[in-house]
Structure formats: structure tokens, C-alpha cells
Amino acid sequence: QSVLTQPPSASGTPGQRVTISCSGSSANIQSNIVNWYQQLPGTAPKVLIQSNNQRPSGVPERFSGSKSGTSASLAISGLQPEDEADYYCAAWDDSLNGPVFGGGTKVTVL
Amino acid sequence: EVQLVQSGAEVKKPGESLTISCKGSGYSFATQWIGWVRQMPGQGLEWMGFIYPGDSDARYSPSFQGQVTFSADKSISTAYLQWSSLQASDTAIYYCVRQMTTSWFDPWGQGTLVTVSS
């Protein structure tokens, strides 16, 4: 059972907007930054969104992140076939004194 | 280019020992934390802990304390993850990461698959 809660799956057709939620608590999301990772099939994860809403160089503009209170969200605007992957949120947890991950959300492009 | 390159896949028997490695390049290896992340088959990501190569200060997640050992040799920009007695439940992919901040991991190594089976 992950400390951060994500839906196990999400899907959409090409061009649609897909949103993935990440629910936590005052010990993690509310008081610390959230980062998002994309794991394409058979590859290592890579950072997609850092510091709640910052896209690293090379990440397409269709990916965006937001945070409010004890929850965070990742949005994919204009879903593409190559976006089919697992997505993980992560945040430091002050109670556990370490970073925690969400359980991951598998995005399927229909 | 900043990168972390890990050692290759391993197949071991229960009770055997193992050390896997992670070599960094393209940045000051000694001055940034290296974390380890486990991904069991078909499962999500778990942070195991991290080590500061400059002085080998290591911190472990409670779930992994006493189960594994981190070490580092800053002279060759390499971090290590060690088991003294493997169990079948250690079967997983292990990633090393440069831990930029609290939960910002970049880059990731390519992963090392460890299979423990009799």
C-alpha cells in the first residue's frame, strides 16, 4: 500500500486530455514539492515534472503538473500514442523521513 | 552528459551474496547523493535509501535497514549496493539515481535485474 494514492489506470484517445491524481497528506504533498516520473515500457523511469510544475528541458509542453493542499495532478493535454506508459508521483514524507512514491498509473492510448 | 551506468543482470541462488554497481559521469560524483530504488516484478517504485559518496554517509529506509548495504568509492565515481544473503523476495530491478533534492531523481541508471532462484 503506497503512501501516495494514484488511480491504477487511465486512458484516452489521441488528442484527448488525461489527468492523473496523486493524493497524500500534510506530511508529504502539502509540505513538500511533488515530482512526476514517466516509465515507458521496458525502460527506466525519467523525470517528467519537477518542483510541482516545472518541465525539464526536452519534456513536451503537453505535460503539466499542479498541486493544491494534499493533492497533486499530472495532466496530458493532447494525448499521443507515445505517451502510453506508467506515471508515478513522488514527494518527501516528513513523518517517514524519506521520499515516497505513488503506486503508479498506467496510461493507455485507445 | 550526466549519466549513471549500472552493472549487468545477475542470477543468484538464495543465500548467496551479491554486489551491484553504479558508475557516474558528467558531474561531480562525490558531492551529490546517490539513491537506490527497487522495482519488484510488475510493481511500483520503492526508495531504499541513499549515500553521499564524498564521505560515504548512508541512510536507509526502515524497510531496507539491515537488509542491504550501500557503499561508494569516490575515486572511481562508483556506488555499490550489496546483499550478504539473498532471498527470493529480492528478485527485482534495482535503479541507482542521482538524488537532486528530497524526491527529485535525475538521472536514473538503466537498472540492474537481480533474479534469485534455486
Interface residues (C-beta under 8 A of the other chain):
Chain A: S2 N32 I33 V34 N35 Y37 A44 P45 K46 V47 Q50 S51 P56 Y88 A90 A91 W92 L96 G98 P99 V100 F101 G102 G103 G104
Chain B: G44 L45 E46 W47 G49 R59 S61 P62 Y95 T101 T102 S103 W104 F105 D106 P107 W108 G109 Q110 G111
